[in-house]
Amino acid sequence: MTKVYIILACYVLFPILIIEGFKRWTIVQKIGTVVLAYAVGIIASLCGVFEFATPEIATSFSKMQSMMMNVAVPLAIPLMLFNCDFKLWTKALPKTAWALVGGLVAILVSVVSGYFIFRNHVPDAANVSGMMTGIYTGGTMNFTALGNALQVDKTVISIVLAFEMVITTPYIFFLLGGGYKIFRKLLPYKDITHKGRTDEEAVETNDVENYRGMFEKKNFWGMMKGLGLSVIFLAVGAGLAILITTIQDAIHLLNCVTCCPYCNGVLPEDASWFAVFQEAFKMRPIGARLNELIIILTITTLAIIASFFKKVRELPKTFELGMFFILIFSVIVASMFDINSVRGESLYIGGFVGWIMLMSVTLHLIFCRIAKVSGDLFCVSQVGLLCSPPFVPPVAGAMKNKKVLISGIVIGLIGYAVGTYLGTLIAVVLGQL
C-alpha cells in the first residue's frame, strides 16, 4: 500500500509544482496549468505507474482515487464562483439559452442520424443511442443510469464508454491546448456582460490564475475563509442528497409495503414515519445516496448567492485556490486514461461514437454562428454537455475567461437534468422503428 499513498500524495504535489512553475517560467504560462496537469496524468498512465501487485490493492487505490476526484471539484466550483459578479452574467442569459438549445438539438440530430447509419453493425443500437444521448447531455452519471434502466449488456456498456473516452478526451485536450482560439475566430462575437461598465474586462479577465501572493498572510487567511465556505456548501449538498434519496426510499417503502417481495414484511402497515425513515436509510449505503446532480446544483446555487455579498466576492485568491483543486482533478482524470480498453473488433461502435461527436460539434457550431454566440461560450457549453459541469472550470481557466464559467456550469446542470429523459425517449422511439 506504500505505492498507493505515494501516488495519492503526488496527486497533490504535482499541482503545487505546476503552480510554482507557472509563477516562475513563461513557457509554463503559455502551455497552461490544466494542459500540464493532464499531460502529467497521461504520461504516468502510459508508463504503467498505476499497475499494482494484487487486484485488492488496485481496488483500494481506485476507491481512494475516485474519492479525491469527487471531492476536488465540489470544493473548486464555489471557490471559482465567489469573485464572479453574477449581475454581469444575467445579461448573458439569452445567449446561454441559445447555446444550450443548439447543443441539445445538435446531439439529438447526430444520435438519430448515427443510428440509421450504424444500426446494422452496433449491437442493441436503439438503447446504445439512448445511452449516447444521456452521456453527451449529462455525463457518465446519466450514461450509467440509462444503461442499467435499459438493461444493456455490461460488455456493450464498457465498450461504448471506452470509445467515448478515447474520442472525447482528445477533444478536451484540443480545447485546453489552444483549440478554443479557432472557435474564437469562427465565432468572433463578444461575451455579453453588463452594458455600460467600462471595467468589465478588468473585472472578469485580468489576473486569472495569478498565483503570486497566495501564501502571504494578508491573502492566506481570506483564502482559508473561502475554503471553509466551500466545505460548508459541500456538506450541505451532501446532506441534502442523502436526505432526498432517503425520503425517496421511504416513499417507496410506504407504497409497496404489501406488494413488493423486498419490502413485504419489513415494516408493519401502521409503522411511524420515523420507523419508515430508519428502514429506508438502511436500504443502500451512504455513498450510493450522494447524488452528484443534487450536490453540484446545491453548491452552485449557494456559491452564486454568496457571490452577491461584497465580503465574499472580495475574498482574495479564491479563484486560484479553486484552480488548485481543478489541477488535482485534472491529474487524476488523465491518469485514468487506458488506451488498452479499445478493441479492434468493436470499431463499428467507435465509428458510431465518432459520428455523434463530429456531427454534434459541427451542427452546434453552425447553430451558434447563426445565433451569434461567442466562441468562448460555445466551448464551455460543449464541455458542459459532452463531459459534464466538472470539466467546465478547467476550460474556462485555460481560456482565461471567467465570464462564461457560470454559463457553462448551468448548461451542464440542465443537461444532467434532462439527459436521462431524452435518452429514454430516444431509445424508446428508435426501438419502435
Residue pairs with C-beta under 8 A, 6 or more apart in sequence:
1 57
1 60
3 52
3 57
4 52
4 57
4 60
4 61
4 64
7 49
7 50
7 61
8 64
8 65
8 68
11 68
11 328
11 331
11 332
12 328
14 37
14 40
14 327
14 331
15 33
15 37
15 324
15 327
15 328
15 331
16 324
18 28
18 33
18 36
18 37
18 40
18 327
19 33
19 211
19 324
19 327
21 28
21 36
22 28
22 29
22 33
22 209
22 211
23 211
23 212
28 36
32 176
32 177
32 397
32 398
33 209
33 323
33 327
33 397
34 176
34 326
34 327
34 330
34 394
34 395
34 397
34 398
35 173
35 176
35 177
35 398
37 327
37 330
37 331
37 334
38 172
38 173
38 176
38 330
38 331
38 333
38 334
39 334
40 331
40 334
41 330
41 331
41 332
41 333
41 334
41 335
41 336
41 337
42 334
42 335
42 337
44 50
44 335
45 334
45 335
45 336
45 337
45 338
46 339
49 335
50 61
50 335
52 58
52 61
65 332
65 335
65 336
68 328
68 332
69 329
69 332
69 333
70 290
70 292
71 234
72 325
72 326
72 328
72 329
72 332
73 296
73 325
73 326
73 329
73 390
73 393
74 230
74 233
74 234
74 237
74 295
74 296
74 299
75 227
75 230
75 231
75 234
75 322
75 325
76 230
76 322
76 323
76 324
76 325
76 326
76 329
76 393
77 296
77 299
77 300
77 303
77 322
77 389
77 390
77 393
77 409
78 226
78 229
78 230
78 233
78 234
78 299
78 300
78 302
78 303
78 306
78 322
79 226
79 227
79 230
79 318
79 319
79 321
79 322
79 325
80 318
80 319
80 322
80 323
80 326
80 393
80 396
80 402
80 405
81 300
81 303
81 304
81 307
81 405
81 406
82 226
82 229
82 303
82 306
82 307
82 312
82 313
82 315
82 318
82 319
83 307
83 313
83 314
83 315
83 318
83 319
84 204
84 307
84 313
84 402
84 405
84 406
85 194
85 203
85 204
85 307
85 313
86 304
86 307
86 308
86 406
87 194
88 193
88 194
88 197
88 200
88 203
88 204
88 403
89 193
89 403
89 406
89 407
91 192
91 193
91 194
91 195
92 191
92 192
92 193
92 377
92 403
92 404
92 407
94 192
95 191
95 192
95 371
95 372
95 373
95 374
95 377
95 407
96 377
96 381
96 407
96 410
96 411
98 367
98 368
98 371
98 373
99 368
99 371
99 373
99 377
99 378
99 381
99 407
99 411
100 381
100 385
100 411
100 414
100 415
102 363
102 364
102 367
102 368
102 371
102 373
102 381
103 137
103 360
103 364
103 367
103 381
103 382
103 385
103 411
103 415
104 137
104 385
104 415
104 418
104 422
105 363
105 367
106 359
106 360
106 361
106 362
106 363
106 364
106 367
107 133
107 136
107 137
107 356
107 360
107 364
107 385
108 133
108 422
108 426
109 359
109 360
109 363
110 355
110 356
110 357
110 359
110 360
110 363
111 129
111 132
111 133
111 136
111 356
111 426
112 129
112 426
112 430
113 355
113 359
114 129
114 132
114 352
114 355
114 356
114 359
115 125
115 126
115 129
115 430
117 352
117 355
118 125
118 348
118 351
118 352
118 355
119 125
119 126
121 348
121 351
121 352
122 128
122 348
122 349
122 352
123 153
123 156
124 152
124 153
124 156
125 352
125 430
126 426
126 427
126 430
126 431
126 433
127 146
127 150
127 151
127 152
127 427
127 431
128 152
128 156
128 160
128 349
128 352
129 426
129 427
129 430
130 146
130 150
130 423
130 424
130 425
130 426
130 427
130 428
130 430
131 143
131 146
131 147
131 150
131 152
131 157
131 160
131 423
131 427
132 143
132 160
132 164
132 352
132 353
132 356
132 423
133 419
133 422
133 423
133 426
133 427
134 142
134 143
134 145
134 146
134 419
134 420
134 422
134 423
135 142
135 143
135 161
135 164
135 419
136 356
136 357
136 360
136 385
136 386
137 385
137 415
137 418
137 419
137 422
137 423
138 385
138 388
138 412
138 415
138 416
138 417
138 418
138 419
138 420
139 387
139 388
139 389
139 412
139 415
139 416
139 419
140 161
140 388
141 292
141 293
141 388
141 416
142 416
142 419
142 420
142 423
143 161
143 164
144 157
145 420
146 152
146 420
146 423
146 424
146 427
147 157
149 420
149 424
150 424
150 427
156 349
158 341
159 343
159 346
159 349
160 349
160 353
162 338
162 341
162 342
163 342
163 346
163 349
163 350
163 353
163 354
164 353
165 337
165 341
166 339
166 341
166 342
166 350
167 350
167 353
167 354
167 357
168 357
168 386
168 387
169 337
171 357
171 361
171 386
172 383
172 387
172 391
172 395
175 379
175 382
175 383
175 395
175 398
176 394
176 395
176 398
180 375
180 376
180 379
180 395
180 398
180 399
183 365
183 375
183 376
183 378
183 379
184 374
184 375
184 376
185 375
186 365
186 369
186 375
187 365
187 368
187 369
187 372
187 373
187 374
187 375
187 378
188 375
189 372
189 373
189 374
189 375
190 374
191 374
191 376
191 377
191 401
191 403
191 404
193 200
193 204
193 403
194 200
197 203
204 401
204 402
204 403
205 400
205 401
205 402
205 403
208 319
208 397
208 400
208 401
208 402
209 319
209 320
209 323
209 397
209 400
210 320
211 317
211 320
213 219
213 316
213 317
214 220
214 223
214 317
214 320
214 321
218 316
219 316
219 317
222 315
222 316
222 317
223 315
223 316
223 317
223 318
223 321
225 315
226 312
226 315
226 318
226 321
227 321
229 306
229 312
230 299
230 303
233 298
233 299
233 302
233 303
233 306
234 295
234 299
236 298
236 299
236 302
237 294
237 295
237 296
237 297
237 298
237 299
237 302
238 290
238 295
240 294
240 295
240 298
241 289
241 290
241 291
241 294
241 295
241 298
242 286
242 289
242 290
244 291
244 294
245 284
245 288
245 289
245 291
246 277
246 280
246 281
246 289
247 277
247 280
249 280
249 281
249 283
249 284
250 273
250 276
250 277
250 279
250 280
252 263
252 280
253 263
253 266
253 267
253 276
253 279
253 280
253 283
254 276
256 263
256 264
257 263
257 264
257 266
257 267
257 269
257 271
258 264
258 269
266 279
267 275
267 276
267 279
271 279
292 416
293 413
293 416
293 417
296 389
296 390
296 409
296 413
296 416
297 413
297 416
300 389
300 409
300 410
300 413
304 406
306 312
307 313
319 402
322 393
323 393
323 397
326 393
326 394
326 397
329 390
329 394
330 394
342 350
357 386
360 386
361 382
364 378
364 381
364 382
365 378
368 377
368 378
368 381
373 381
374 404
376 399
376 401
376 403
376 404
377 404
377 407
377 408
379 395
379 399
379 404
380 392
380 395
380 396
380 404
380 405
380 407
380 408
380 411
381 407
381 408
381 411
383 391
383 392
383 395
383 408
383 412
384 391
384 392
384 408
384 409
384 410
384 411
384 412
384 413
384 415
385 411
385 412
385 415
387 412
388 412
388 415
388 416
389 408
389 409
389 412
389 413
389 416
392 405
392 408
392 409
392 412
393 405
393 409
395 408
396 402
396 404
396 405
396 408
